[in-house]
Amino acid sequence: MSKEWFEKSFQEDYLKIYAHRDEVKATQELEQLIPFLDIQPGKTALDLCCGQGRHSRWLAQLGLRVIAVDLSAVLLQEAIKQSLNLPVLYMRADAREIPFQEEVDYVFNLFTSFGYFVEDEENEKVLKQASQALKAGGYFLMDYLNPEYLRAHLVPYSESKGEDLEILQYRTVNEEFVQKRIVIKEQGESSRQYEERVKLYSLEQLQSMLIKQNFDILHVFGNYDATPYAADRSPRMIFICKKK
C-alpha cells in the first residue's frame, strides 16, 4: 500500500523546510486568539496534529495539561526532545482515529492541519474526532487557510538558501486542491522532492461540517490578530467553536 503524501513529507526534512515556524511564531499565532477560549489552568487541551510541538509547549506554559497527537514519529521525537519539564503527553495516532471520548476541555487544530485527504468523508473524520474528544461545553479552535485569498495571492515559486542548503517551493492551485512541490538541495547529497496537498473548502462548507459535528460556531477570524473574517482580505479562516 503506497504511503500518503504526509507520511512521506513529515520527516526530517520537514524540520528544515519549516525551521522558521518556531516558538515565537507559535506565540504570535495564538496569543490574541486565546482570550476567546476561557482558558483555565489545570484543564486539559488536545493539540491535534501537533508536529514538533511548538503550539503544545506554548499551551502548556499557560498552565494547561496538554495531550499532543501526531502521526509522524520523527516530529514527535523532536517534540519530546524540546518539551522536557513541561506537562505535555505526546502520542502517535492518526487524527481520524484518536482514543478520546469526552475527556478534554479544549481541542486545537492549527497551521492548516486539515484537508489532507482526497475524500470529504475522511477529512470530516478529523472534525468528528475533535468533537468526540471534547467534553460538552468544550472549545475547538481550528486554523485553516482561506481558499479565496490563496487563489488571488498564490506565490507560484519561492526559494530560500542557507550555507549548504537550498529549498525550492513550487505552488499550484485549482478548484479542489492547493499543491506544493518542494525540492531540497543539500551540499554533497542528491536533491530530494516532496509533495504537499490540501483540499480546499469554502467557509460555508466548513461551517456545515462543524455544525454537523455538534459545534456552535462562536467566531470566524481572518487572521491570528483576531480580525473578523473577510473573504477577499483574510489569509486565514480561524473558527472558534463550542461543543453543544
C-alpha angles and dihedrals in degrees: 000000000000118000122251115249093254092054089058098039104044096072136098094311092055088069089056096045093050100032089126090063095086141144092287090055090047089056092048090049096051114023096083094042098049095075089068093060104063092235113203119187114241094034122115127254128190117211102202111204093008099176110189090350103251093140092040091058092048091051091048089055088059088064097261124137103235131207109192122195130191138151096223113091089193094056092043091053089053090047093052091048091054097043104061113148093014123112095246123131112199121204133180112229143130110259089231091060116038124154102234130114117184091322106123136064099209135026123196125194105180144176096024095304089158135082096043094135132073095223120069090218091060093049091048090056088069090058090044090054091048090053094046092050093054127086115233107281092024122138130244122197114192120185113195136157124261107242094201093054091043093055092050096045105032114150102212095196138018135162137195126194131199131175096283101002135077123184119193120189125194118189132193132174133195135166094289110025146025111217133192129194113200123196119192120197115188125181112262094010135090115256119267128211133205135180128214123189131180125184112232121233129183124230090256093051093051093045089053092050093048094048089049089055092057098263129141108212107225101174140004112201127189099212144004091273089069095246112158116267117264116180096220099040110030120093093196141040107214117181124197109194139173124214113239 
